[in-house]
Amino acid sequence: MPAVPAWPAAQRRTPVVIAVEKALPTVVNIGTEKLVKVQHADPLQQFRGQAFDEFFRQFFQQQMQPEFRLSHSLGSGVIIDPLGYILTNFHVIERASKIQVTLADGRAFPAAFLAGDPVNDIALVKIDAPTPLSAAEFAADDDTMLGETVITLGNPFGLGHSVTVGVLSAKDREARYGGKVLYKDILQTDAAVNPGSSGGPLLNLDGQLIGLNVAIYQEAQNIGFAVPIKRLRETLEHWLTPRLLKKATLGFEVAAANGKPVVASVAAERKLPQGTVVVGDEIVAVNRNPVTTLLDYERALVPLKPGQYAPIGVVHGGATNEVVTQLVALPKPDGAKLAHDRLGLELKPFSEIKGTATLARQGVAIAKVTAGGVAARAGLVPGLIVARINGADVATLADIGALLEHVNAGDAVELVVVNLREQQGFLVSQSAQVNLKAE
């Protein structure tokens, strides 16, 4: 039988191969560990639930000796900045006690969780690598075509660097959460997206990121969905700010206006080392490198550390000027003031008040409720204990400040409050979840 002639290597290097070669170094494997609590029957009670155990743990500092098992999960992620910022799915790292990222070259690093959006199923984590990493190139917003070839990269079933190819099946699928339609722009593809590929990139043939794989339609084969690049970009614009990442400020805040980065506010007490900016000035360069979008501007600031200076190009009155600014660490947020301003609550540590609340070991006591405020309308009264805010434990006013720092007027705030009192020699506790709208 005559030998079949081999295809020339130039013909085998299709656009798919070239795109994969370009993007593969930006794809990572994400492994997590989670401690999962195992409930047991109590010999003195019919059952013992989570609320019972939690009460004893927080307010008596007693361990009921529950058992835990270690749960492992695998997912994928994509590097979006050379300094080690990585996008993945929120469900991949949710409640993880340990996150480890393995790069395409096999190196592994512990990762820190920075921000998450459970509705969009997006999360941002960071690793500290000794050298700059390869980062994904973003496609332009809405630069997608129905039927075009798309590529998914990920780690299905823990198998590293798997490639699947398909077409873009739809661009405007609905995303529902809690029975409500939240978005109508989710991407759909028939490229296989298997368990473990969650959080991996969806690419076009230029090797550019057009979406982040988030879900598989379990009742059909080869139907996957991805958050489009436009929504990823909008989310990162909120997350990659110096205020959030570095707890620092340049003395002014920048927002998007007609797709361009524009000065939105200026701190009255801050004077720039060189020059001035006013509200409405357009930012056109950072460190003398051009920027055209808000995300470009924020990514250019990522390497800047508190105390360092940076030249910023601004357009004012049609003329381009250069100012010099310094990244200055922000003071720690005032938890007492934020609780008063946002929630209408006067909170104090137990050591500063008298009463039965001092029997508690966890939480911050409500000393006063502003008449007519959002907390008063929700029925909160002095003497209650705020134990959690938005799912996070509260022990000090500093915790309150950190949790309310980025809460704006109209944002939902979930409180867990506890009523703790002595009654006939017993300590009686009642807890409730209260949902508020910040003022």
N, C-alpha and C positions, 0 to 999 in steps of 0.2 A: 504494500500500500504506500503510495507516494507520501512523503512528509508534507504536512500543511505548512505553508510559508508563514513565518511569524509577522505580526503586524509591526510596522516601524514604531519605535518608541514615541516618536513625535505624534503619531495618530492615537496612541494609547493615552497620552496625557490630555484627556478631555477637559472641558471647562469644569466638570465636577471634580476631577482629580486636582486641578490647580486650586480650586476654591477650598478643598479640604486641606491641602498643604498649607494654605495661607491661614486658615482658621483653627486648625487642630491644636496648635500650641496654646490657644486661649481657653481651651475647654479643660475643666478640672473635675475630679471625682470628689464628692463630699460624703464623708462618713460621720455619723453622729451616734452618741450614746445617750440614752434616756433612762432614768430610774422610774420604773413603773410600779406603783404601789399595789400590793396584793391584799385585799380585804379578807378578814377571817371572821367566823362566828365567835361571839364572846360567850363564855360559859355562864356569865351572870346576866346576860341579856339575850333577847331573841336575835338581835343583830347589832352590829356596831358600824355605823356609816362614816363617811368621810367628814361630815360636819362635826360629829362627836369627837373624832380623833383630832381634828383641827383645833377645836375649842381647847382641849387639854394641852396640845402642843404650844399654842400661842399664849394662853392666859394662865396656865399653871406651870409652864416649862417642864411638863412631865412627858416622858416618852411612853407611849402605849405599846412600844416594841412591835410596830408593824413590819412586815417583811416586804422586801423590794426585789424585783428582778431587773436585770440590765437588758434593755432593748436596744438593738442596733438597727440602723437604717442607712440606706445608700441613696444618693442622688447625684445630680450633675450641677455644674455651674459654669459661668463664663466670666473671664477676667475683663473688666471694663476700664481698668486704669493700671499703668505699669507699677504703681506703688502697692498693688495687691488688693484692690477693691474688687469684689466679686458679686455678681448677681446670681441668685438661685431662687427656688420656690420657698415660700414661707413654710409650707407644710413639711419640707425636708428638714428644717432646722428648728421647728417649733418645739419649745420646752426641752431642747437638748441641753444636757449637762456638759457635753463635750462635743466640739466640732473639729474635725480634721479634714484638711484639704490636701489632695494629692495632685500634683501637677503632671502635665503630659510627659515630662522627663523622669517621673518617678519620685521626685522629692516630695516630702510630706511636711506640712506645717500646721500647728494649731491655729484655729481661726476664732475671731471675736465677732459676735453679733452686734451690728450697728443700728439697723432699722428694719422694720417689717411692715408689710401691708397684707393682712390676712384675707381681705376681700379680693384684691387683685392676685393674691398668692405670689407675692414678690418679697424677697428679703435681700438685704445687703450685708455681707460679711467682709472681714479684712484679715489678711495674713501679712506677716512681716518677713519678706524674703530679702536675702542679702544683696541681690542685684535686681534691677528693673525687669519686669515681666512683659511678655507679649500680651497686648490688649486687643480686644475685638474692635473692628471698624464698624461704626454705625452707618446704616443706610439712611437716606433722606426720608423724612416723614412721608407716608403714603406712597412711597416709590415701590409699589407692588403691582403685579399684573396677574389676573386670573389665568390659570393654566401654566404659568411659568414654572420652571423646574426649581424645586427647593430642596434643601439638604438639612437633615437633623444630625447633630453630633451629641453623643452622650455615653452613659455607662449603664446600659440595661442589665439588670440582674448582677450588677457588679463587674460586668465585662467591660474593660476599659476601651475607650476610643472606638466606639461602634458608629458606623456611618450608614444612614438610610437615605434614600432618594425618592422623591415623589413630585407632586405638583401642588400648587396653591389652589385649593378647591373653593374657598370662599374667603371674603374679607370682612363681611359684616354680620357675623354670627352674634347672637345675643348671649350675654353672660348674666346668669341669675344668681341671686343670693338672698336667702330668706323669702323666696317666693316673689321677689321683685326683680325687674329688669334693670341692671345697673349700667351695662355698656352694650353697644351694638356694633362693636368694631373688632371683635375677636377673630383672629385668623384661623382658618381650618385647612388642614393638609392631609393627604393620604400617605405621606411618608411615615413609616412605622415609628411610633413613640411608645416604647415599652417601659415597664416599671424600672426605675433607676435612671431613665433618661429625663425625668422631670428636672427642670431647671437648666437644661442644656439649650444651646442656641438653635434657632431656625435661621438658615442662611439663604441668600440668593446666590446666583452663579458667580457673582463678583467676590464671594466670600465675606459679604457684609452681613451684619446682624439685622434681621428684619423682625424678629420676635423671640420670645422666651417661651419654650414649651412648658405648658402648665397642666394639661389634662388629657386623658384618653377616654373616648366614649366606649364604655365597657361592653355595650350590647352590639357592637359592630367591630369589624376588623379594619385596621389601618385608618381610623379617624382620630386625628389628634388636633389639639388646639394650642394656640400660642397668643400671649399678650403682644400686641403690635409695638413696634419700635417707638411710635409716637407716644404711647402711654408709658413705656419705660423711660423715655426721655423726660416726660413731665414729672414722673415720680422721682427720678434722680435729681431734678432741679430743686426739689424740696429736701433731699437727703444730703447732697454734696456741698452744703453750705458750710463756711467756716464756723458759723454759730453752732451748728449741730456736730460737725466732725471734730472741731478743735476747741469748742467752747471759747471762741475768740471772735473779734470783730475788726473790720478795717475802719470803723467810724462811720460807715454808711451801709445801707442795704440796697440790693439790686434786685429788680424783678424784670420779667419779660413784658415787653410792649411792642406789639406788631412783630413778634418773633425776635426782637433785638434786646440785648441787656441794657436796662436803663436804671439810673439811680432813682430809687423809690423813696428813700428817707435818709436824712443826715442827722447824726447825733449832735445836738446843740453844744454839748460839753467837750466835744472832740475837735481839735484843730489838726489838720494834716501837716506832716513835716514839710511838705512843699506843695503849694497850690491849694485850690479849693474846688469842691464839687457842689452842685446844687441839684435839687430834684428835677428830673427830666433830662439830665445829661446822659448821652449814650456812651457806653463803654465799647471801645474799639480795639483795645490791646491790653495785654497783661505781660509784664516783663518784655515789652517791645515785640511780642508775638501777637498777630492778629487774632481776634475773637469775633464771631458773628452771631452767636446764640448765647442764651443764658447758661446752657450746659457747657459750652466752650469756655465761658468765663470762669465758671466754678471749677471745672477740671484743671484749668490753668493755675488756680489757687491751691489745689490739693497739696503740692510739695511745700507750700509756704508754712513755716512754723511760727508760733507766737514769739514776738520780739523781732522777727525779720521784716525788712522793708521791701516794697515792690513798686516799680513805676507802672502807672496805669494811664493808658491813653483814653481821653474823653473828648467828645465833640460837644462844644458849647457855643451856641449862637452861630453855628455854621463853621466854626474854626476848631481845629484839632489841637488840643493841648495835652501836656503830660504832667500829671501830678504824682507825688510820691506819698505812699501811705504805709502804715505799719500795722501788722496784725497784733492786736493787744488782747490779752486774756480777759474774758468777761468775769465780773464778780459773780460769786455763786448766787443763784436765784434765791430770793427771800420767800421762804415757804409760807410764813405767816401772812405777808402782804398779798401773795398770790391767792391764798385761800380766801382772804377777805374780799379781794377785788373780783375774783372769778366766781366764787361760790357763796359769798356772804356769810362766811364762817370765821369766828375767832378761835384758833386752835392753839393749844398750849401743851407742853410736855406734862406728864403726870406730876413731876416734882414741883411744878409751879402752882398746882391747884389742890384743893381739899375736897374730899368726898369719896364715894365708893369707887370712882374710876381708878383711884390709885391702887386698887387691888389687881389691876391688869398688868401684864408684862409686855404687851405688844400693842402698838397703835398710838394715836395722838387724840387727846380729849377735846371735845367741843366745849369751850368756855362760854361762848356767846353766839347767838344767831342774829344776823341783821334783819330787822323787821322789814317785811315786804320783799326780802331778797329771794333768790332762787332756792336756797336751802330751806328757808322758812316756808316757802310755798310747798316744798316737798315733805314738810312735817318734821324736819330735824329740830331737835331741842338740845339745850345744854345738858351735859352729863353723859351724852352718848360718846362712843369711842369710834373714831375712823380707823379701821383696820387695814383696808385696801383701797387703792385708787386705780381704776382701769386695769384690774387684775394683778397689780403689783403690791407686795406687802409694804406697809407703812410703819416705821418705828420712830422717826424723828421728823422735825420740821424741815430738815435738809432733804429728806425723802419727798416730802410734799412739794418742795420747790422744784426738784428735778422732774417730778411727774406732771406738774402744772405749767412748767416753763413754756412749753410750746402749745398750750391749750389756748385757743382764741375764742372770742365771743361767739356763741352759737354752737360750739363744739359739744358733743356728747361726753359726759363724764360719769363713769360708773363708780359708785362708792359702796363699800361693804361696811356697815355700821353695826356696832355691838352695844347692847344695853346690859350692863353688868352690875349686879346689886346683891347685897346680902339679905337673906330672908330666913328667919327662924334658924340661924346657924348654918344655913347652906348658901353657897354661892350660885346664883341663878344667872344664866346668860341667855340672851335672845339676839340673834343676828338677822339682818335684812339687807337686801341689795336695793340701792336707791339710784335711779338714773336721773341726771340733771342736765340742763343746758347751760353752759358757762355764760356768764354775763360779760 
